[in-house]
Amino acid sequence: MFALDRTFEQRRQLLLVLHAALLVVSGVAAILVSRRADWEPVGLVLVLLGFAIVGELLTLGGPSSHFTISPAGYVLAATLLGPAPAVAMAVAAELIHSAQQRRALLPLVANLAISASLPLVIGLLARAAVSSGDLSKGSAEFALLVVLLYVLHAGLSSLLVVGATGFLDAIPLLPRLRADALPVYPVELMAGLFTGGVAYLYGRIGLRAMPFLAFALGLFLYLMRELLKSRQRADRLELLQVDLRERAERIAALAASRGRLVAQALDAEDRERRRLAESLHDEAIQTLLFARQELDEARTGDARAVDRAHDAIAQTVESLRGAIFNLHPAVLDHAGLAAALAAVAEQQARLGKMRFDVNVTPAVGADEHLLFSLARELMVNAAKHSRASVVVVRIGPVDDGVELLVADDGRGFDPARREVAVREGHIGLASTAERVEALGGRFELDTAVGRGTRTRIVLPPPTPGDAGPGSAEREEREERAAALEAPLEAERA
């Protein structure tokens, strides 16, 4: 970054030196070629000076693309008077305009150099053409010469300005010319025709032609303003089209991602149902069958069989309670989010052999079921995969909603493998991120191999009257839990 800044500064300093040299050379050359006759008639000098100043002050547009009618005054001065008056008018008008704009040193020197050099070139070419040919100021040939010199002035001006900015920003010249110069050339050509017409009239009727110059000024400014508005509308439309395309691509990608996650979620739900069924069959039912067998043994006189049956039934109750808690922790409804997450932490700490540090600050209106679901998913992931010694869980209000933070000091993982994990059926993090983003929240994952994992979720404030996301899923879980819990309630009774 430092090298890039240094290169830019070097280019800026080089441009400043080159423009300063061009300004000095143009000023010296204008003085050397100046003649007393160039400054007469004084009335024409004053009119064109005023025209140049007004043209600069009425410049339209911005720094990268602007329109001005002052070149008409410079070209008329260069062709009707001479190069020295044209250079003097251009420099004076540019100094006044730069003072109004409070330009920095480089733009000031660059504009002065261009303002001085182009009228000098145009004036010398006009003088050479008049001296070498039979051209009178009231002839059609002279008017055509003025039009051609105006077009040349516009072209050289675009080349110098675009070339300098392109060099400074390291941007190719031709694309900038096509984007900035070509769109305004039709209007520049029209301004050139008006300038040639004014020169022709001046050759015929003298200073009485100057009102036509004022008319040209007004018409040109109007056309420039309309062209600028048209370009601005076109630019806004192009930006809108780009934004719409990007939004469409994001929506398509999101739809594809959600479709894939839904399919994987259904597969995961089927696997979870099979696991629950297998757990009930292989653990709870088998243990109950063992207890029944022990009770049968007790009938035959085995005194210790009753104790073994009691232990088997207690083991079954504990297993079923764990399954019920995974489906729907009753403690969440009865004791709140903090107690429910503490229960999850205690359960996962035993499984993962780690310590959980849970801190919950109540947030008004927060969906505790959603927060519990998200936090439990992250805590289970940490217990299964992180190999951490400590997992920190924090929930509390922030300025833009409710924050859930789960961080561990475990082995971490490569974030680039999240897509691979989804394809392999591990959709925990992906589905969590999808749920959060669908609610308008933020999901932030910070991890790397060997330095733990930090997951931060910010959920927006709930909408008043909203039943909360996932209510249908929650009701289904509650129904399953109730079906399993009913026998345990009977057993406790």
C-alpha positions as CSV (number, residue, x, y, z in Angstrom):
1,M,0.0,0.0,0.0
2,F,2.9,2.3,0.8
3,A,4.5,1.6,-2.5
4,L,1.3,2.4,-4.3
5,D,1.0,5.7,-2.5
6,R,4.6,6.5,-3.3
7,T,4.0,5.7,-7.0
8,F,0.9,7.9,-7.1
9,E,2.8,10.8,-5.4
10,Q,5.6,10.5,-8.0
11,R,3.2,10.7,-10.8
12,R,1.5,13.7,-9.3
13,Q,4.8,15.5,-8.8
14,L,5.8,14.7,-12.4
15,L,2.5,16.1,-13.8
16,L,2.9,19.2,-11.7
17,V,6.4,19.8,-13.2
18,L,5.2,19.2,-16.8
19,H,2.2,21.5,-16.5
20,A,4.3,24.2,-14.9
21,A,6.8,24.0,-17.7
22,L,4.0,24.1,-20.3
23,L,2.5,27.1,-18.6
24,V,5.8,29.0,-18.6
25,V,6.7,28.1,-22.2
26,S,3.2,29.2,-23.4
27,G,3.4,32.5,-21.5
28,V,6.9,33.3,-22.9
29,A,5.8,32.3,-26.4
30,A,2.7,34.5,-26.2
31,I,4.8,37.5,-25.2
32,L,7.2,36.9,-28.0
33,V,4.6,36.6,-30.7
34,S,2.4,39.5,-29.4
35,R,1.9,42.5,-31.7
36,R,0.3,45.9,-30.9
37,A,-2.3,45.3,-33.6
38,D,-3.5,42.1,-31.8
39,W,-5.0,44.2,-29.0
40,E,-7.3,46.3,-31.2
41,P,-10.1,47.1,-31.3
42,V,-10.3,47.4,-27.6
43,G,-14.1,46.9,-27.6
44,L,-13.7,43.5,-29.0
45,V,-11.0,42.6,-26.5
46,L,-13.2,43.6,-23.6
47,V,-16.3,41.8,-25.0
48,L,-14.4,38.6,-25.5
49,L,-12.7,38.8,-22.1
50,G,-16.1,39.2,-20.5
51,F,-17.4,36.3,-22.5
52,A,-14.5,34.1,-21.5
53,I,-14.9,34.9,-17.8
54,V,-18.7,34.4,-17.8
55,G,-18.2,31.1,-19.7
56,E,-15.8,29.8,-17.1
57,L,-18.1,30.8,-14.2
58,L,-21.1,29.1,-15.8
59,T,-19.3,25.8,-16.2
60,L,-21.6,22.8,-15.9
61,G,-20.9,19.3,-14.6
62,G,-18.3,17.9,-12.1
63,P,-14.6,17.3,-11.8
64,S,-14.5,14.3,-14.1
65,S,-16.8,15.6,-16.9
66,H,-17.7,19.3,-17.3
67,F,-19.0,21.6,-20.0
68,T,-18.1,25.2,-20.7
69,I,-18.6,27.7,-23.5
70,S,-15.5,29.6,-22.7
71,P,-13.5,28.0,-25.6
72,A,-15.7,29.9,-28.0
73,G,-14.3,33.1,-26.6
74,Y,-10.7,31.8,-26.7
75,V,-11.1,30.7,-30.3
76,L,-12.7,34.0,-31.4
77,A,-9.9,35.9,-29.6
78,A,-7.2,33.7,-31.2
79,T,-8.6,34.1,-34.7
80,L,-10.0,37.6,-34.7
81,L,-7.3,39.2,-32.6
82,G,-4.2,37.0,-32.1
83,P,-2.6,34.4,-29.9
84,A,-1.4,36.8,-27.1
85,P,-4.8,38.3,-26.3
86,A,-6.4,34.8,-26.4
87,V,-3.7,33.5,-23.9
88,A,-4.2,36.5,-21.6
89,M,-8.0,36.1,-21.6
90,A,-7.8,32.3,-21.0
91,V,-5.4,32.7,-18.1
92,A,-7.4,35.6,-16.5
93,A,-10.7,33.6,-16.8
94,E,-9.1,30.5,-15.4
95,L,-7.6,32.3,-12.4
96,I,-11.0,33.8,-11.6
97,H,-12.7,30.4,-11.9
98,S,-10.0,28.6,-9.8
99,A,-10.3,31.2,-7.1
100,Q,-14.0,30.6,-7.0
101,Q,-13.5,26.8,-6.9
102,R,-10.5,27.0,-4.4
103,R,-8.6,24.5,-6.5
104,A,-5.5,22.7,-5.1
105,L,-2.1,23.4,-6.6
106,L,-2.0,20.6,-9.2
107,P,-5.5,21.3,-10.7
108,L,-4.7,25.0,-10.7
109,V,-1.4,24.7,-12.6
110,A,-2.8,22.0,-15.0
111,N,-5.8,24.2,-15.9
112,L,-3.7,27.3,-16.4
113,A,-1.3,25.3,-18.6
114,I,-4.0,24.0,-20.8
115,S,-5.8,27.4,-20.9
116,A,-2.6,29.1,-22.0
117,S,-1.2,26.5,-24.5
118,L,-4.3,25.8,-26.5
119,P,-5.3,29.4,-27.5
120,L,-1.6,29.9,-28.3
121,V,-1.6,27.0,-30.7
122,I,-5.0,28.0,-32.2
123,G,-3.8,31.6,-32.6
124,L,-0.6,30.7,-34.3
125,L,-2.4,28.3,-36.7
126,A,-4.9,31.0,-37.6
127,R,-2.2,33.6,-38.2
128,A,-0.3,31.2,-40.4
129,A,-3.5,30.3,-42.4
130,V,-4.4,34.0,-42.9
131,S,-0.8,34.9,-43.9
132,S,-0.4,32.1,-46.4
133,G,-3.9,32.3,-48.0
134,D,-6.3,34.8,-49.3
135,L,-8.6,34.8,-46.2
136,S,-10.6,37.8,-45.1
137,K,-12.5,37.8,-41.8
138,G,-15.8,38.2,-43.5
139,S,-15.4,35.2,-45.9
140,A,-17.0,31.8,-45.6
141,E,-13.6,30.2,-45.8
142,F,-12.5,32.1,-42.7
143,A,-15.6,31.0,-40.9
144,L,-14.9,27.4,-41.8
145,L,-11.3,27.9,-40.5
146,V,-12.8,29.1,-37.2
147,V,-15.0,26.0,-37.0
148,L,-12.1,23.7,-37.7
149,L,-9.9,25.4,-35.1
150,Y,-12.7,25.2,-32.5
151,V,-13.0,21.4,-33.1
152,L,-9.2,21.1,-32.9
153,H,-9.3,23.1,-29.6
154,A,-12.0,20.8,-28.2
155,G,-10.1,17.7,-29.2
156,L,-6.7,18.8,-27.8
157,S,-8.4,19.9,-24.6
158,S,-10.0,16.5,-24.1
159,L,-6.7,14.7,-24.9
160,L,-4.7,16.8,-22.4
161,V,-7.3,16.6,-19.6
162,V,-8.1,12.9,-20.0
163,G,-4.5,12.0,-20.6
164,A,-3.4,13.8,-17.4
165,T,-6.1,12.2,-15.2
166,G,-5.5,8.8,-16.8
167,F,-1.8,9.1,-16.2
168,L,-2.4,10.1,-12.6
169,D,-4.8,7.3,-11.9
170,A,-3.0,4.7,-14.2
171,I,-6.1,4.3,-16.4
172,P,-5.8,3.6,-20.2
173,L,-6.4,6.7,-22.4
174,L,-8.7,5.3,-25.1
175,P,-11.5,4.0,-22.8
176,R,-11.5,7.4,-20.9
177,L,-11.7,9.3,-24.2
178,R,-14.6,7.1,-25.3
179,A,-16.4,7.6,-22.0
180,D,-15.8,11.3,-21.3
181,A,-15.0,13.0,-24.6
182,L,-17.0,11.3,-27.4
183,P,-20.5,11.8,-25.9
184,V,-20.1,15.6,-25.8
185,Y,-18.5,16.0,-29.2
186,P,-21.9,16.6,-31.1
187,V,-22.5,19.5,-28.8
188,E,-19.0,20.8,-29.2
189,L,-19.4,20.6,-33.0
190,M,-22.6,22.7,-32.7
191,A,-20.7,25.2,-30.5
192,G,-18.0,25.3,-33.2
193,L,-20.6,26.1,-35.9
194,F,-22.0,29.0,-33.8
195,T,-18.4,30.3,-33.2
196,G,-17.7,30.2,-36.9
197,G,-21.0,32.0,-37.6
198,V,-20.2,34.8,-35.1
199,A,-16.7,35.2,-36.7
200,Y,-18.3,35.5,-40.1
201,L,-20.9,38.1,-38.8
202,Y,-18.1,40.1,-37.1
203,G,-16.2,40.2,-40.4
204,R,-19.4,41.7,-42.0
205,I,-20.9,43.9,-39.3
206,G,-18.3,44.3,-36.6
207,L,-19.2,44.4,-32.9
208,R,-22.9,44.3,-33.8
209,A,-22.3,40.5,-34.2
210,M,-21.7,40.1,-30.4
211,P,-25.4,39.7,-29.5
212,F,-25.3,36.6,-31.6
213,L,-22.5,35.4,-29.4
214,A,-24.6,35.9,-26.4
215,F,-27.4,34.0,-28.0
216,A,-25.0,31.2,-28.8
217,L,-23.9,31.3,-25.1
218,G,-27.5,30.8,-23.9
219,L,-28.3,28.1,-26.4
220,F,-25.1,26.2,-25.8
221,L,-25.6,26.2,-22.0
222,Y,-29.1,24.9,-22.4
223,L,-28.0,22.1,-24.7
224,M,-25.1,21.3,-22.4
225,R,-27.4,21.2,-19.3
226,E,-29.8,18.8,-21.1
227,L,-27.0,16.6,-22.2
228,L,-25.6,16.5,-18.7
229,K,-29.0,15.6,-17.3
230,S,-29.4,12.8,-19.9
231,R,-25.9,11.4,-19.1
232,Q,-26.7,11.5,-15.4
233,R,-30.0,9.7,-16.0
234,A,-28.2,7.1,-18.2
235,D,-25.5,6.6,-15.4
236,R,-28.2,6.1,-12.8
237,L,-30.1,3.7,-15.0
238,E,-26.9,1.7,-15.6
239,L,-26.1,1.6,-11.9
240,L,-29.7,0.5,-11.3
241,Q,-29.4,-2.3,-13.9
242,V,-26.2,-3.5,-12.3
243,D,-27.7,-3.4,-8.9
244,L,-30.8,-5.4,-10.2
245,R,-28.5,-8.0,-11.8
246,E,-26.5,-8.4,-8.6
247,R,-29.7,-8.7,-6.6
248,A,-31.1,-11.3,-9.0
249,E,-27.9,-13.3,-8.8
250,R,-28.0,-13.1,-5.0
251,I,-31.6,-14.2,-4.9
252,A,-30.9,-17.1,-7.3
253,A,-27.9,-18.2,-5.2
254,L,-29.9,-17.8,-2.0
255,A,-32.8,-19.8,-3.5
256,A,-30.4,-22.6,-4.6
257,S,-28.7,-22.6,-1.2
258,R,-32.0,-22.7,0.6
259,G,-33.3,-25.5,-1.6
260,R,-30.2,-27.5,-1.0
261,L,-30.3,-26.8,2.8
262,V,-34.0,-27.8,3.0
263,A,-33.3,-31.1,1.3
264,Q,-30.4,-31.7,3.6
265,A,-32.5,-30.6,6.6
266,L,-35.2,-33.1,5.7
267,D,-32.5,-35.8,5.4
268,A,-31.1,-34.8,8.8
269,E,-34.6,-34.9,10.3
270,D,-35.1,-38.4,8.9
271,R,-31.8,-39.4,10.3
272,E,-32.7,-37.9,13.7
273,R,-36.0,-39.8,13.7
274,R,-34.3,-43.0,12.9
275,R,-31.7,-42.3,15.6
276,L,-34.5,-41.6,18.1
277,A,-36.3,-44.8,17.1
278,E,-33.2,-46.8,17.3
279,S,-32.3,-45.3,20.7
280,L,-35.8,-46.1,22.1
281,H,-35.6,-49.6,20.7
282,D,-32.0,-50.4,21.6
283,E,-31.8,-48.6,24.9
284,A,-35.1,-47.8,26.6
285,I,-37.2,-50.8,25.3
286,Q,-34.3,-53.3,25.8
287,T,-33.7,-52.0,29.3
288,L,-37.4,-52.2,30.1
289,L,-37.5,-55.8,28.7
290,F,-34.5,-56.6,31.0
291,A,-36.4,-55.0,33.9
292,R,-39.5,-57.2,33.2
293,Q,-37.2,-60.3,33.0
294,E,-35.8,-59.4,36.4
295,L,-39.3,-59.0,37.9
296,D,-40.1,-62.4,36.6
297,E,-36.9,-63.7,38.3
298,A,-38.1,-62.0,41.5
299,R,-41.3,-64.0,41.4
300,T,-39.1,-67.2,41.5
301,G,-37.5,-66.0,44.7
302,D,-34.4,-64.1,43.5
303,A,-34.3,-61.3,46.1
304,R,-31.8,-59.1,44.2
305,A,-33.8,-59.2,41.0
306,V,-36.0,-56.4,42.3
307,D,-33.0,-54.1,42.8
308,R,-31.7,-54.9,39.3
309,A,-35.2,-54.1,37.8
310,H,-35.3,-50.9,39.8
311,D,-31.9,-49.8,38.4
312,A,-32.9,-50.7,34.9
313,I,-36.1,-48.7,35.1
314,A,-34.2,-45.7,36.6
315,Q,-31.7,-45.9,33.7
316,T,-34.6,-45.9,31.2
317,V,-36.2,-42.9,32.8
318,E,-32.9,-41.0,32.6
319,S,-32.5,-42.0,28.9
320,L,-36.0,-40.9,28.1
321,R,-35.5,-37.6,30.0
322,G,-32.5,-36.9,27.8
323,A,-34.4,-37.5,24.7
324,I,-37.3,-35.3,25.9
325,F,-34.9,-32.5,26.7
326,N,-33.4,-32.7,23.2
327,L,-36.9,-32.5,21.7
328,H,-38.2,-29.7,23.9
329,P,-36.7,-28.7,27.2
330,A,-39.5,-28.0,29.7
331,V,-37.1,-25.9,31.8
332,L,-37.1,-23.3,29.0
333,D,-40.9,-22.6,29.5
334,H,-40.8,-23.1,33.3
335,A,-37.5,-21.4,34.3
336,G,-36.4,-19.4,31.3
337,L,-33.6,-19.2,28.8
338,A,-30.7,-19.0,31.3
339,A,-31.7,-22.1,33.1
340,A,-32.4,-24.0,29.9
341,L,-29.0,-23.1,28.5
342,A,-27.4,-24.0,31.8
343,A,-29.0,-27.5,31.5
344,V,-27.6,-27.8,28.0
345,A,-24.2,-26.8,29.2
346,E,-24.3,-29.3,32.0
347,Q,-25.3,-32.1,29.6
348,Q,-22.8,-31.2,26.9
349,A,-20.0,-30.6,29.4
350,R,-20.3,-34.3,30.5
351,L,-20.3,-35.5,26.9
352,G,-17.4,-33.2,25.7
353,K,-15.4,-33.1,28.9
354,M,-15.2,-29.3,28.8
355,R,-16.4,-26.3,30.9
356,F,-19.2,-24.1,29.7
357,D,-19.4,-20.4,30.9
358,V,-22.9,-19.3,30.2
359,N,-24.2,-15.7,30.9
360,V,-27.6,-14.6,29.7
361,T,-28.9,-11.0,30.1
362,P,-32.6,-10.8,29.5
363,A,-33.6,-8.9,26.4
364,V,-37.2,-7.5,26.2
365,G,-39.3,-9.1,23.5
366,A,-36.6,-11.6,22.5
367,D,-37.7,-14.9,21.1
368,E,-36.2,-17.2,23.7
369,H,-37.2,-20.4,21.8
370,L,-35.2,-19.2,18.7
371,L,-32.3,-18.1,20.9
372,F,-32.3,-21.4,22.7
373,S,-32.4,-23.4,19.4
374,L,-29.5,-21.4,17.9
375,A,-27.4,-21.4,21.1
376,R,-27.9,-25.2,21.6
377,E,-26.9,-25.9,18.0
378,L,-23.6,-24.0,18.5
379,M,-23.0,-25.5,22.0
380,V,-23.5,-29.1,20.7
381,N,-21.2,-28.4,17.8
382,A,-18.5,-27.2,20.2
383,A,-18.9,-30.2,22.4
384,K,-18.7,-32.6,19.4
385,H,-16.0,-31.1,17.3
386,S,-14.0,-28.4,19.0
387,R,-11.9,-30.4,21.6
388,A,-12.0,-27.2,23.6
389,S,-11.4,-26.8,27.4
390,V,-13.7,-23.8,27.8
391,V,-16.8,-22.7,25.8
392,V,-18.1,-19.2,26.5
393,V,-21.8,-18.4,25.8
394,R,-23.2,-14.9,26.0
395,I,-26.7,-13.6,25.2
396,G,-27.8,-10.0,25.7
397,P,-29.3,-6.9,24.1
398,V,-27.2,-4.7,21.7
399,D,-28.1,-1.5,19.9
400,D,-29.5,-3.2,16.8
401,G,-31.2,-6.2,18.5
402,V,-30.1,-9.3,20.5
403,E,-26.6,-10.7,20.4
404,L,-25.7,-14.4,20.8
405,L,-22.0,-15.1,21.1
406,V,-20.4,-18.6,21.4
407,A,-16.6,-18.8,21.5
408,D,-14.3,-21.7,22.3
409,D,-10.5,-22.2,22.7
410,G,-10.6,-25.5,20.7
411,R,-8.8,-26.6,17.5
412,G,-10.9,-24.5,15.1
413,F,-11.2,-25.3,11.4
414,D,-10.7,-24.0,7.9
415,P,-13.7,-21.7,7.0
416,A,-13.3,-22.7,3.4
417,R,-14.4,-26.3,4.3
418,R,-17.9,-25.1,5.3
419,E,-19.2,-25.9,1.8
420,V,-17.5,-29.3,1.9
421,A,-19.2,-30.0,5.3
422,V,-22.6,-29.1,3.9
423,R,-22.1,-31.5,0.9
424,E,-21.2,-34.2,3.4
425,G,-24.4,-33.7,5.3
426,H,-23.1,-31.5,8.2
427,I,-25.5,-28.6,7.9
428,G,-25.5,-27.3,11.4
429,L,-23.6,-24.1,10.8
430,A,-25.1,-23.6,7.3
431,S,-28.6,-24.0,8.5
432,T,-28.0,-21.7,11.5
433,A,-26.6,-19.0,9.2
434,E,-29.5,-19.4,6.8
435,R,-32.1,-19.0,9.6
436,V,-30.4,-15.9,11.0
437,E,-30.0,-14.2,7.6
438,A,-33.6,-15.1,6.6
439,L,-34.7,-13.1,9.7
440,G,-32.6,-10.1,8.7
441,G,-30.0,-10.8,11.2
442,R,-26.2,-11.1,11.0
443,F,-24.1,-14.3,11.2
444,E,-20.4,-13.8,11.8
445,L,-17.9,-16.7,12.0
446,D,-14.3,-16.2,13.0
447,T,-12.1,-19.3,13.1
448,A,-8.9,-20.8,11.9
449,V,-7.1,-24.1,12.4
450,G,-5.5,-24.1,15.8
451,R,-7.0,-20.9,17.3
452,G,-10.6,-21.8,18.3
453,T,-14.0,-20.6,16.9
454,R,-16.0,-17.5,17.6
455,T,-19.6,-17.3,16.3
456,R,-21.5,-14.1,16.7
457,I,-25.2,-13.8,15.8
458,V,-27.2,-10.5,16.0
459,L,-31.0,-10.9,15.7
460,P,-33.1,-7.8,14.9
461,P,-35.7,-6.7,17.4
462,P,-38.9,-8.8,17.1
463,T,-41.9,-7.3,15.2
464,P,-44.9,-6.6,17.5
465,G,-47.5,-9.3,17.2
466,D,-45.1,-11.7,15.5
467,A,-45.6,-15.2,16.6
468,G,-41.9,-15.8,16.1
469,P,-40.0,-18.0,13.6
470,G,-40.1,-21.7,13.7
471,S,-43.4,-21.9,15.7
472,A,-44.7,-24.9,13.6
473,E,-41.5,-26.7,14.2
474,R,-41.6,-25.9,17.9
475,E,-45.2,-27.2,18.2
476,E,-44.2,-30.5,16.5
477,R,-41.3,-30.9,18.9
478,E,-43.6,-30.2,21.9
479,E,-46.0,-32.8,20.7
480,R,-43.3,-35.4,20.4
481,A,-41.9,-34.5,23.8
482,A,-45.4,-34.7,25.4
483,A,-45.9,-38.2,23.9
484,L,-42.7,-39.4,25.5
485,E,-43.2,-37.5,28.8
486,A,-46.6,-38.8,29.6
487,P,-45.4,-42.3,30.8
488,L,-42.7,-40.6,32.8
489,E,-45.2,-38.4,34.5
490,A,-47.2,-41.5,35.4
491,E,-44.1,-43.2,36.6
492,R,-43.2,-40.2,38.9
493,A,-46.8,-40.1,40.2
